[in-house]
């Protein structure tokens, strides 16, 4: 073993120490707090509080299941729509635009993504919310801005403001790495353009599509500001429920239990997507 290889583990120590201090230790304390009994009227669990699993048992209540399914459903819907919109946009940027216009498009997407999420969310609320100038038109066609379905769609639209730019930027690199001669060869052999893209471009881009979906879904599940502003208290994500438990009722054990369960579910979904990405890449290499 060379001196450089032997020093590699030592170089990891500072990063691991920071990670353990800022993530592992707080999550461990959160786990311990979730196993303590909550005393109403107190902030968090009292010293020497009894150990209990009641905080986790409460999560099987139908009301929590509604929050859980609502978070996953809206996040998944926004992810699928965002990927479907970002895929053709990224293709046009990577394969159709000139180098100068490509730089302009990428910089514009990056600038829009970095714009304050609060600014974008309130802009969406003013455009399509309760005070929207489109209200008369919406009511004329039978759409109520106070209905649950409309609010859920508005929250999903808020997620798309971030998902579409980040998914597009992710997929631009994917399209640039695909050999365009394969599509041209398929078209030269008589395949229509749409079929050539479905049989060549889409399968080769699938690892990038799954990676973009992973980023988009992770953002959607953990979103806090968007459902808080656009949800109007009727559509809330798990992050909002955790905030309410900690800040409004000071039920730290209850909020901690929801946090731990959300973390485990999120990690499971991420591992599933990572496994799918690995399988798709291996399948592509075998082909």
PAZAPA-4460 file (N, C-alpha, C; in steps of 0.05 Angstrom, whole numbers, plus 32768, in hexadecimal, padded with zeros to 4 digits):
% residues 287
    n_x    n_y    n_z   ca_x   ca_y   ca_z    c_x    c_y    c_z   seq   type   mol
   8011   7FE8   8000   8000   8000   8000   8012   8019   8000     1      X     A
   800C   802C   7FEE   801C   8044   7FEC   8015   8057   8003     2      X     A
   8027   806B   8007   8022   807E   801C   8009   808E   8017     3      X     A
   8003   8094   7FFD   7FEB   80A3   7FF6   7FD2   8093   7FFD     4      X     A
   7FD2   8078   7FF7   7FBB   8068   7FFE   7FB7   8065   801C     5      X     A
   7FCE   8064   802A   7FCC   8061   8047   7FC1   807A   8055     6      X     A
   7FC6   8091   8049   7FBD   80AA   8055   7FA0   80B1   804E     7      X     A
   7F94   80A2   803B   7F78   80A8   8033   7F64   80A6   804A     8      X     A
   7F65   8091   805B   7F51   8090   8071   7F55   80A8   8084     9      X     A
   7F6E   80B1   8088   7F73   80C7   809B   7F66   80E0   8090    10      X     A
   7F66   80E4   8076   7F5A   80FC   806B   7F3C   80FD   806E    11      X     A
   7F30   80E5   8073   7F13   80E4   8077   7F0A   80EC   8093    12      X     A
   7F1D   80ED   80A5   7F16   80F1   80C1   7F09   810D   80C6    13      X     A
   7F14   8123   80BB   7F06   813D   80C0   7EEA   813E   80B5    14      X     A
   7EE6   8133   809D   7ECB   8133   8092   7EB8   8122   80A2    15      X     A
   7EC2   810A   80AA   7EB1   80F8   80BB   7EAA   8105   80D5    16      X     A
   7EBD   8113   80E1   7EB8   8120   80FB   7EA3   8136   80F8    17      X     A
   7EA4   8145   80E3   7E90   815A   80DF   7E74   814D   80DA    18      X     A
   7E74   8137   80CA   7E5B   8129   80C4   7E4F   811E   80DE    19      X     A
   7E60   8112   80EE   7E56   8106   8107   7E4C   811B   811A    20      X     A
   7E59   8132   811B   7E51   8148   812D   7E37   8155   8124    21      X     A
   7E34   815A   810A   7E1E   816A   8100   7E06   8159   80F8    22      X     A
   7E0A   813F   80F4   7DF3   812E   80EB   7DEE   8116   80FD    23      X     A
   7E02   8105   8100   7DFE   80EC   810F   7DF6   80F2   812C    24      X     A
   7E05   8103   813A   7DFF   8109   8156   7DE3   8116   8159    25      X     A
   7DDC   812A   8149   7DC0   8135   814C   7DAA   8121   8146    26      X     A
   7DAF   810F   8132   7D9B   80FB   812C   7D99   80E7   8143    27      X     A
   7DAF   80E0   8150   7DAE   80CE   8166   7D9F   80DA   817D    28      X     A
   7DA3   80F4   8183   7D94   8101   8198   7D76   8102   8191    29      X     A
   7D70   8106   8177   7D54   8106   816E   7D47   80EB   8173    30      X     A
   7D56   80D6   816E   7D4C   80BB   8172   7D46   80B6   8190    31      X     A
   7D59   80BF   81A1   7D55   80BC   81BE   7D3C   80CB   81C7    32      X     A
   7D39   80E4   81BC   7D22   80F5   81C4   7D08   80E8   81BB    33      X     A
   7D08   80DB   81A4   7CEF   80CE   819B   7CE6   80B7   81AC    34      X     A
   7CF7   80AC   81BC   7CF0   8095   81CD   7CE9   809E   81EA    35      X     A
   7CE7   80B8   81EF   7CDF   80C1   8209   7CC2   80C9   8209    36      X     A
   7CB6   80C7   8221   7C9A   80CE   8225   7C97   80ED   8226    37      X     A
   7C83   80F6   8218   7C7D   8113   8217   7C6A   811B   822D    38      X     A
   7C71   8130   823C   7C60   813B   8251   7C53   8155   8247    39      X     A
   7C39   8155   8243   7C2B   816E   8239   7C32   8186   824B    40      X     A
   7C36   819D   823E   7C3C   81B5   824D   7C5A   81B9   8251    41      X     A
   7C6A   81A6   824A   7C87   81A9   824C   7C93   81AB   8230    42      X     A
   7CAA   81B7   822F   7CB9   81B9   8215   7CCB   81A1   8213    43      X     A
   7CC4   818F   8201   7CD3   8176   81FE   7CCD   8163   8215    44      X     A
   7CDD   814E   8217   7CDA   813A   822C   7CE8   8144   8245    45      X     A
   7CDD   813E   825C   7CE9   8146   8276   7D01   8134   827C    46      X     A
   7D12   813E   828E   7D29   812E   8296   7D1F   8114   82A3    47      X     A
   7D2B   80FE   829B   7D23   80E4   82A6   7D09   80DA   829D    48      X     A
   7CFF   80E4   8286   7CE5   80DB   827B   7CE7   80BD   8274    49      X     A
   7CD0   80B0   8277   7CCF   8093   8272   7CD3   808D   8254    50      X     A
   7CDE   8076   824F   7CE2   806D   8233   7CC8   8062   8229    51      X     A
   7CC1   8068   8210   7CA8   805E   8204   7CAA   805D   81E6    52      X     A
   7C99   804C   81DA   7C96   804B   81BD   7C7C   8057   81B4    53      X     A
   7C6E   8065   81C7   7C54   8071   81C0   7C56   8086   81AB    54      X     A
   7C6C   8094   81AA   7C70   80A9   8195   7C6F   809D   8179    55      X     A
   7C7A   8085   8177   7C79   8077   815D   7C5E   806A   8158    56      X     A
   7C52   8061   816D   7C37   8054   816A   7C23   8069   815F    57      X     A
   7C26   8082   8167   7C13   8097   815E   7C15   809B   813F    58      X     A
   7C2C   8093   8134   7C2F   8098   8117   7C1F   8085   8106    59      X     A
   7C13   8071   8112   7C01   805E   8104   7BE5   8069   8103    60      X     A
   7BE0   8080   810E   7BC5   808C   810D   7BBF   8095   80F1    61      X     A
   7BA6   8092   80E7   7BA0   809A   80CC   7BA7   80B6   80C4    62      X     A
   7BA6   80C9   80D8   7BAD   80E5   80D1   7BCA   80E8   80C9    63      X     A
   7BDC   80D9   80D6   7BF8   80DA   80CE   7BFC   80CD   80B3    64      X     A
   7BED   80B7   80AE   7BEF   80AA   8094   7BE7   80BD   807E    65      X     A
   7BD3   80CE   8083   7BCB   80E1   806F   7BE1   80F5   8069    66      X     A
   7BEF   80FF   807D   7C06   8110   8079   7C1C   8102   8068    67      X     A
   7C21   80E9   8070   7C35   80D9   8063   7C2F   80D5   8045    68      X     A
   7C17   80CC   803F   7C0F   80C7   8024   7C0E   80E1   8014    69      X     A
   7C05   80F7   8021   7C03   8110   8013   7C1F   811A   800B    70      X     A
   7C32   8117   801D   7C4E   811F   8017   7C59   810F   8000    71      X     A
   7C57   80F5   8002   7C62   80E4   7FED   7C53   80E8   7FD2    72      X     A
   7C39   80EA   7FD3   7C29   80EC   7FBB   7C2F   8106   7FAB    73      X     A
   7C2F   811D   7FB9   7C35   8136   7FAB   7C52   8137   7FA2    74      X     A
   7C64   812E   7FB3   7C81   812E   7FAB   7C86   811C   7F93    75      X     A
   7C7A   8104   7F93   7C7E   80F2   7F7D   7C71   80FD   7F63    76      X     A
   7C59   8109   7F65   7C4C   8115   7F4E   7C5D   812B   7F42    77      X     A
   7C67   813D   7F54   7C78   8153   7F4A   7C91   8149   7F3E    78      X     A
   7C9D   8134   7F49   7CB5   8128   7F3E   7CB0   811D   7F22    79      X     A
   7C9B   810E   7F1E   7C95   8103   7F04   7C90   8119   7EEF    80      X     A
   7C80   812D   7EF6   7C7A   8143   7EE4   7C94   8152   7EDE    81      X     A
   7CA3   8158   7EF2   7CBC   8167   7EEF   7CD0   8159   7EDC    82      X     A
   7CD3   813E   7EDF   7CE5   812F   7ECE   7CDA   812F   7EB1    83      X     A
   7CC0   812C   7EAE   7CB4   812C   7E93   7CB8   8146   7E85    84      X     A
   7CB7   815D   7E94   7CBC   8177   7E88   7CD9   817C   7E84    85      X     A
   7CEA   8174   7E96   7D07   817A   7E95   7D15   816A   7E7F    86      X     A
   7D0B   8152   7E79   7D19   8140   7E66   7D1B   814D   7E4A    87      X     A
   7D04   8156   7E3E   7D07   8162   7E23   7D16   817D   7E24    88      X     A
   7D12   818C   7E3A   7D20   81A6   7E3C   7D3E   81A1   7E3D    89      X     A
   7D47   818E   7E4D   7D64   8188   7E4E   7D6F   817E   7E34    90      X     A
   7D5E   816F   7E26   7D67   8165   7E0B   7D6B   817C   7DF8    91      X     A
   7D59   818F   7DF8   7D5B   81A6   7DE6   7D74   81B6   7DED    92      X     A
   7D79   81BA   7E07   7D91   81C9   7E10   7DAB   81BB   7E08    93      X     A
   7DAC   81A1   7E0C   7DC5   8193   7E08   7DCA   818D   7DEB    94      X     A
   7DB5   8188   7DDB   7DB9   817E   7DC0   7DB1   8191   7DA9    95      X     A
   7DA1   81A5   7DB0   7D96   81B7   7D9B   7DA1   81D3   7D9C    96      X     A
   7DA8   81DD   7DB3   7DB1   81F9   7DB5   7DCE   81FB   7DAE    97      X     A
   7DD6   8213   7DA5   7DF2   8219   7DA1   7E00   821B   7DBB    98      X     A
   7E1B   8219   7DBC   7E29   821B   7DD5   7E23   8234   7DE5    99      X     A
   7E21   824B   7DD7   7E1B   8264   7DE5   7DFF   8264   7DF2   100      X     A
   7DEC   825B   7DE2   7DD0   825A   7DED   7DCE   8245   7E03   101      X     A
   7DDE   8230   7E01   7DDD   821B   7E16   7DE7   8227   7E30   102      X     A
   7DFC   8237   7E30   7E06   8243   7E48   7DF1   8256   7E54   103      X     A
   7DE4   8265   7E42   7DCF   8278   7E4C   7DB8   8268   7E59   104      X     A
   7DB0   8252   7E4D   7D9A   8242   7E58   7DA2   8236   7E73   105      X     A
   7DBA   822C   7E75   7DC3   821F   7E8E   7DC5   8234   7EA4   106      X     A
   7DD1   824B   7E9E   7DD3   8260   7EB2   7DB8   826A   7EBB   107      X     A
   7DA5   826C   7EA8   7D8A   8275   7EAF   7D7C   8261   7EC2   108      X     A
   7D7F   8248   7EBC   7D73   8233   7ECD   7D80   8234   7EE9   109      X     A
   7D9B   8237   7EEA   7DA8   8238   7F04   7DA0   8250   7F14   110      X     A
   7D9D   8267   7F06   7D95   827F   7F14   7D78   827D   7F1F   111      X     A
   7D66   8271   7F0F   7D4B   826D   7F18   7D4A   825A   7F30   112      X     A
   7D5B   8245   7F2F   7D5B   8231   7F45   7D65   823E   7F5F   113      X     A
   7D78   8250   7F5D   7D84   825D   7F74   7D74   8274   7F7F   114      X     A
   7D60   827D   7F70   7D4F   8292   7F7A   7D40   8289   7F93   115      X     A
   7D3D   829B   7FA6   7D31   8294   7FC0   7D17   8285   7FBC   116      X     A
   7D15   826F   7FCA   7CFD   825E   7FC7   7CE4   826C   7FD3   117      X     A
   7CE8   827E   7FE6   7CD2   828D   7FF1   7CC7   82A0   7FDD   118      X     A
   7CD9   82AD   7FCE   7CD0   82C0   7FB9   7CC0   82B1   7FA4   119      X     A
   7CCA   829A   7F9A   7CBC   828B   7F86   7CA1   8280   7F90   120      X     A
   7CA0   8278   7FA9   7C88   826D   7FB4   7C72   8282   7FB7   121      X     A
   7C7A   8299   7FC1   7C66   82AF   7FC3   7C5D   82B9   7FA8   122      X     A
   7C6F   82B9   7F95   7C67   82C1   7F7A   7C52   82AE   7F6F   123      X     A
   7C56   8295   7F74   7C42   8281   7F6B   7C27   8284   7F7A   124      X     A
   7C29   828B   7F94   7C11   8290   7FA3   7C01   82A8   7F99   125      X     A
   7C10   82BD   7F92   7C02   82D5   7F88   7BF7   82D0   7F6C   126      X     A
   7C03   82BE   7F5D   7BFA   82B9   7F41   7BE3   82A6   7F40   127      X     A
   7BE2   8292   7F52   7BCE   827D   7F50   7BC0   8278   7F6A   128      X     A
   7BC5   8287   7F7F   7BB9   8282   7F99   7B9E   8290   7F9C   129      X     A
   7B97   8296   7FB6   7B7D   82A0   7FBC   7B79   82BC   7FB1   130      X     A
   7B8F   82CC   7FAD   7B8C   82E7   7FA3   7B95   82E9   7F86   131      X     A
   7B95   82D3   7F78   7B9E   82D2   7F5C   7B8B   82E2   7F4A   132      X     A
   7B96   82F0   7F37   7B85   82FE   7F23   7B76   82EA   7F11   133      X     A
   7B7E   82D1   7F12   7B71   82BC   7F02   7B59   82B0   7F10   134      X     A
   7B53   82B9   7F29   7B3D   82AD   7F38   7B23   82AE   7F29   135      X     A
   7B1B   82C4   7F1D   7B01   82C4   7F0E   7B00   82AF   7EF8   136      X     A
   7B17   82AC   7EEA   7B18   8298   7ED5   7B16   827B   7EE1   137      X     A
   7B25   8277   7EF6   7B24   825C   7F03   7B08   8255   7F0D   138      X     A
   7AFB   8268   7F1A   7AE0   8264   7F24   7ACC   8260   7F0D   139      X     A
   7AD1   826D   7EF7   7ABF   826A   7EE0   7AC0   824E   7ED5   140      X     A
   7AD7   8241   7ED7   7AD9   8225   7ECC   7AD5   8211   7EE2   141      X     A
   7ACC   821A   7EFA   7AC6   8207   7F0F   7ADD   81FF   7F21   142      X     A
   7AF3   820E   7F21   7B0A   8207   7F31   7B0B   821A   7F49   143      X     A
   7B0B   820F   7F61   7B0C   821F   7F7A   7B29   821F   7F84   144      X     A
   7B33   8237   7F89   7B4F   8239   7F93   7B52   8230   7FB0   145      X     A
   7B3B   822B   7FBD   7B3C   8221   7FD9   7B38   8203   7FDB   146      X     A
   7B34   81F5   7FC4   7B30   81D8   7FC5   7B4A   81CA   7FCB   147      X     A
   7B49   81B3   7FD7   7B61   81A4   7FDE   7B71   819C   7FC6   148      X     A
   7B62   8193   7FB1   7B70   818A   7F99   7B80   81A1   7F8C   149      X     A
   7B74   81B9   7F8B   7B82   81D0   7F80   7B9A   81D7   7F90   150      X     A
   7B97   81D7   7FAB   7BAE   81DE   7FBC   7BC4   81C9   7FB9   151      X     A
   7BBD   81B0   7FB7   7BD2   819B   7FB3   7BE0   81A0   7F98   152      X     A
   7BD1   81A7   7F83   7BDE   81AD   7F6A   7BF0   81C5   7F6C   153      X     A
   7BE8   81D9   7F7C   7BF8   81F1   7F7F   7C12   81EB   7F8E   154      X     A
   7C10   81D9   7FA2   7C29   81D1   7FB0   7C3B   81C2   7F9D   155      X     A
   7C30   81B0   7F8D   7C40   81A2   7F79   7C4E   81B5   7F66   156      X     A
   7C3F   81CA   7F5E   7C4A   81DE   7F4C   7C61   81ED   7F59   157      X     A
   7C5F   81F1   7F73   7C75   81FE   7F82   7C8E   81EC   7F82   158      X     A
   7C8A   81D2   7F85   7CA1   81C0   7F84   7CAE   81C0   7F69   159      X     A
   7C9D   81C2   7F54   7CA8   81C2   7F39   7CBA   81D9   7F33   160      X     A
   7CB7   81EF   7F42   7CC8   8206   7F3D   7CE5   81FF   7F43   161      X     A
   7CEA   81EC   7F55   7D05   81E4   7F5A   7D0C   81CA   7F4B   162      X     A
   7CF9   81B8   7F48   7CFE   819E   7F3C   7D06   81A1   7F1F   163      X     A
   7CF7   81B1   7F10   7CFD   81B3   7EF3   7D19   81BE   7EED   164      X     A
   7D22   81D3   7EFA   7D3D   81DD   7EF5   7D53   81C9   7EFD   165      X     A
   7D51   81BD   7F15   7D66   81AA   7F1D   7D66   8191   7F0D   166      X     A
   7D4E   8187   7F05   7D4D   816F   7EF4   7D57   8175   7ED8   167      X     A
   7D52   818D   7ECE   7D5C   8194   7EB3   7D7A   8196   7EB3   168      X     A
   7D85   81A3   7EC7   7DA2   81A6   7EC9   7DB0   818B   7ECC   169      X     A
   7DA3   8179   7EDB   7DAE   815E   7EDE   7DAD   814E   7EC4   170      X     A
   7D98   8151   7EB5   7D94   8142   7E9C   7DA4   814D   7E84   171      X     A
   7DAC   8167   7E86   7DBC   8172   7E70   7DD6   8162   7E6D   172      X     A
   7DE3   815D   7E83   7DFC   814D   7E82   7DF7   8130   7E78   173      X     A
   7DE0   8125   7E7F   7DD9   810A   7E76   7DD6   810A   7E58   174      X     A
   7DC8   811D   7E4C   7DC4   811E   7E2F   7DDF   8123   7E21   175      X     A
   7DF0   8133   7E2D   7E0A   8139   7E20   7E1B   8120   7E1E   176      X     A
   7E17   810D   7E30   7E28   80F5   7E31   7E1D   80DF   7E1F   177      X     A
   7E06   80E3   7E13   7DFA   80CF   7E01   7E05   80D3   7DE5   178      X     A
   7E0E   80BE   7DD8   7E19   80C0   7DBD   7E01   80C5   7DA9   179      X     A
   7E00   80DD   7D9D   7DEB   80E4   7D8C   7DEB   80D4   7D72   180      X     A
   7E02   80C7   7D6B   7E04   80B8   7D53   7DF2   809F   7D54   181      X     A
   7DEC   8096   7D6C   7DDA   807E   7D6F   7DBE   8085   7D66   182      X     A
   7DB4   809C   7D6D   7D9A   80A5   7D65   7D99   80AA   7D47   183      X     A
   7DAF   80B6   7D3C   7DB0   80BB   7D20   7DB1   80A1   7D10   184      X     A
   7DBF   808D   7D1A   7DC1   8073   7D0D   7DA5   8066   7D0C   185      X     A
   7D96   8068   7D22   7D7C   805C   7D23   7D69   8069   7D0F   186      X     A
   7D6B   8084   7D0D   7D5B   8092   7CFA   7D63   808C   7CDD   187      X     A
   7D7D   8088   7CD9   7D87   8081   7CBE   7D7C   8066   7CB5   188      X     A
   7D77   8054   7CC9   7D6D   8039   7CC3   7D4E   8039   7CC0   189      X     A
   7D42   8051   7CC2   7D25   8052   7CBD   7D14   8056   7CD6   190      X     A
   7D20   8058   7CED   7D10   805C   7D06   7D06   8079   7D07   191      X     A
   7CED   807E   7D0E   7CE4   8099   7D12   7CF3   80A6   7D29   192      X     A
   7CF3   80C1   7D2A   7D02   80CF   7D3E   7CF8   80C8   7D5A   193      X     A
   7CDE   80C7   7D5E   7CD3   80C1   7D78   7CDB   80A5   7D82   194      X     A
   7CDB   8092   7D6F   7CE2   8077   7D77   7D00   8074   7D7D   195      X     A
   7D10   8083   7D6E   7D2D   8082   7D73   7D33   808D   7D8E   196      X     A
   7D25   80A2   7D96   7D2A   80AE   7DB1   7D20   809C   7DC7   197      X     A
   7D09   808F   7DC3   7CFE   807D   7DD7   7D0F   8064   7DDB   198      X     A
   7D1B   805A   7DC5   7D2A   8041   7DC6   7D47   8046   7DCC   199      X     A
   7D51   805E   7DC8   7D6E   8063   7DCC   7D73   8078   7DE1   200      X     A
   7D69   8091   7DDC   7D6E   80A7   7DEE   7D64   80A2   7E0B   201      X     A
   7D4A   8099   7E0D   7D3E   8096   7E27   7D4C   8080   7E37   202      X     A
   7D52   8068   7E2C   7D60   8053   7E3C   7D7B   805C   7E45   203      X     A
   7D8A   8069   7E33   7DA5   8072   7E3A   7DA5   8088   7E4F   204      X     A
   7D8F   8098   7E4F   7D8D   80AE   7E62   7D81   80A6   7E7C   205      X     A
   7D78   808D   7E7F   7D69   8084   7E96   7D78   8087   7EB0   206      X     A
   7D93   8081   7EB2   7DA1   8086   7ECB   7DA0   80A3   7ED3   207      X     A
   7DA3   80B5   7EC0   7DA1   80D2   7EC6   7D85   80DA   7ECE   208      X     A
   7D71   80CE   7EC2   7D55   80D3   7EC9   7D4F   80CB   7EE6   209      X     A
   7D59   80B4   7EED   7D55   80AA   7F09   7D64   80BB   7F1D   210      X     A
   7D7C   80C4   7F15   7D8B   80D6   7F27   7D7D   80F1   7F2B   211      X     A
   7D72   80FC   7F15   7D63   8114   7F17   7D4A   8110   7F28   212      X     A
   7D3D   80F9   7F24   7D25   80F3   7F34   7D2B   80F1   7F52   213      X     A
   7D43   80E6   7F58   7D4B   80E3   7F74   7D4F   80FF   7F81   214      X     A
   7D5C   8111   7F72   7D5F   812C   7F7D   7D44   813A   7F80   215      X     A
   7D33   8138   7F6C   7D19   8145   7F6C   7D08   813A   7F83   216      X     A
   7D07   8120   7F86   7CF6   8114   7F9A   7D00   811B   7FB6   217      X     A
   7D1A   811B   7FBA   7D26   8122   7FD4   7D1E   813E   7FDC   218      X     A
   7D1E   8151   7FC8   7D16   816C   7FCE   7CF8   816D   7FD5   219      X     A
   7CE8   815F   7FC5   7CCB   8160   7FCA   7CC3   8155   7FE5   220      X     A
   7CCE   813F   7FED   7CC7   8133   8007   7CCF   8145   801E   221      X     A
   7CE5   8153   801C   7CEF   8163   8032   7CE6   8180   8030   222      X     A
   7CD5   8187   801D   7CCD   81A3   8019   7CBE   81AC   8032   223      X     A
   7CC3   81C5   803A   7CB6   81D1   8051   7CA7   81EB   804B   224      X     A
   7CB6   81FE   803E   7CAB   8218   8039   7C94   8217   8025   225      X     A
   7C97   8207   8010   7C82   8206   7FFB   7C67   81FC   8005   226      X     A
   7C66   81E5   8013   7C4B   81DD   801D   7C41   81EF   8034   227      X     A
   7C54   81FC   8042   7C4B   820D   8058   7C3D   8226   804D   228      X     A
   7C47   8231   8036   7C3C   824A   802B   7C24   8243   8019   229      X     A
   7C28   8231   8006   7C14   822B   7FF2   7BFE   8218   7FFD   230      X     A
   7C05   8208   8012   7BF2   81F5   801C   7BDC   8201   802D   231      X     A
   7BE1   821A   8037   7BCC   8229   8046   7BC2   8219   805E   232      X     A
   7BD2   8208   8069   7BCA   81F8   8081   7BB9   81E0   807A   233      X     A
   7BB0   81DD   8061   7BA0   81C6   8059   7BB0   81B0   804D   234      X     A
   7BC6   81B7   8041   7BD9   81A3   8035   7BF4   81A7   8043   235      X     A
   7BFB   8194   8053   7C14   8195   8062   7C25   817C   805C   236      X     A
   7C3F   8181   805C   7C52   816B   8059   7C5B   8162   8075   237      X     A
   7C6A   814C   8075   7C74   8142   808E   7C87   8156   809C   238      X     A
   7C96   8165   808B   7CA7   8179   8097   7C97   818F   80A6   239      X     A
   7C80   8196   809C   7C6F   81A9   80AA   7C64   819D   80C4   240      X     A
   7C5D   8183   80C3   7C53   8176   80DB   7C69   8175   80F0   241      X     A
   7C82   816F   80E8   7C98   816F   80FB   7C9C   818A   8107   242      X     A
   7C9B   819F   80F7   7C9E   81BA   8101   7C88   81C1   8115   243      X     A
   7C70   81B9   8110   7C5A   81BE   8122   7C5E   81B0   813D   244      X     A
   7C68   8197   813C   7C6C   8188   8155   7C82   8195   8166   245      X     A
   7C97   819F   8159   7CAD   81AB   8168   7CA7   81C7   8171   246      X     A
   7C9B   81D8   8160   7C99   81F4   8166   7C7F   81FC   8173   247      X     A
   7C68   81F0   816B   7C4E   81F9   8174   7C45   81EB   818E   248      X     A
   7C4A   81D1   8190   7C41   81C2   81A8   7C58   81B9   81B9   249      X     A
   7C71   81BE   81B0   7C89   81B7   81BF   7C8A   8199   81C5   250      X     A
   7C7E   8189   81B3   7C7F   816C   81B7   7C98   8162   81A8   251      X     A
   7CAF   8165   81B5   7CC8   815D   81A9   7CC9   813E   81A4   252      X     A
   7CC0   812E   81B6   7CC0   8111   81B1   7CAF   8109   8199   253      X     A
   7C97   8116   8196   7C86   8110   817F   7C93   8119   8165   254      X     A
   7C9E   8132   8165   7CAB   813C   814D   7CC4   812B   8146   255      X     A
   7CD2   8122   815A   7CEA   8112   8155   7CE3   80F7   8149   256      X     A
   7CCD   80EB   8152   7CC5   80D1   8147   7CBD   80D4   812A   257      X     A
   7CAF   80E9   8123   7CA7   80EE   8107   7CC1   80F2   80F6   258      X     A
   7CD4   8101   8102   7CED   8106   80F3   7CFC   80ED   80ED   259      X     A
   7CFD   80DB   8101   7D0C   80C2   80FD   7CFE   80B1   80E8   260      X     A
   7CE4   80AF   80EA   7CD5   809F   80D6   7CD8   80AA   80BA   261      X     A
   7CD7   80C5   80B8   7CDA   80D2   809E   7CF6   80CD   8093   262      X     A
   7D0A   80CE   80A4   7D25   80C9   809B   7D28   80AC   8091   263      X     A
   7D1D   8099   80A0   7D1F   807D   8097   7D11   8078   807D   264      X     A
   7CF9   8084   807A   7CEA   8080   8061   7CF9   808D   804A   265      X     A
   7D04   80A5   804E   7D13   80B3   8039   7D2C   80A3   8031   266      X     A
   7D3A   8099   8045   7D52   8089   803E   7D4B   8070   802F   267      X     A
   7D35   8063   8036   7D2C   804B   8028   7D26   8051   800B   268      X     A
   7D17   8067   8006   7D11   806F   7FEB   7D2A   8077   7FDB   269      X     A
   7D3C   8085   7FE8   7D55   808C   7FDB   7D65   8073   7FD3   270      X     A
   7D67   8060   7FE6   7D76   8047   7FE0   7D69   8038   7FCA   271      X     A
   7D4E   8038   7FC9   7D40   802B   7FB3   7D47   8038   7F98   272      X     A
   7D46   8052   7F97   7D4D   8060   7F7E   7D6A   805B   7F76   273      X     A
   7D7C   805C   7F8A   7D98   8056   7F84   7D9C   803A   7F79   274      X     A
   7D8D   8027   7F84   7D8F   800C   7F7A   7D84   800A   7F5D   275      X     A
   7D6F   8019   7F58   7D64   8019   7F3C   7D78   8026   7F29   276      X     A
   7D85   803B   7F32   7D9A   8048   7F21   7DB0   8035   7F1B   277      X     A
   7DB9   8026   7F2F   7DCF   8013   7F2C   7DC7   7FFC   7F19   278      X     A
   7DAE   7FF2   7F1C   7DA4   7FDD   7F0A   7DA3   7FE6   7EED   279      X     A
   7D99   7FFF   7EE9   7D97   800A   7ECE   7DB2   800D   7EC1   280      X     A
   7DC5   8017   7ED1   7DE0   801A   7EC6   7DED   8000   7EBF   281      X     A
   7DE9   7FEC   7ED0   7DF4   7FD1   7ECA   7DE8   7FC5   7EB1   282      X     A
   7DCD   7FC9   7EAF   7DBF   7FBF   7E98   7DC9   7FCC   7E7E   283      X     A
   7DCE   7FE7   7E80   7DD9   7FF5   7E69   7DF5   7FEC   7E62   284      X     A
   7E06   7FE5   7E76   7E21   7FDC   7E70   7E20   7FC0   7E63   285      X     A
   7E0D   7FAF   7E6C   7E0A   7F94   7E60   7E02   7F96   7E43   286      X     A
   7DF1   7FA9   7E3D   7DE8   7FAC   7E22   7DFE   7FB6   7E10   287      X     A
***
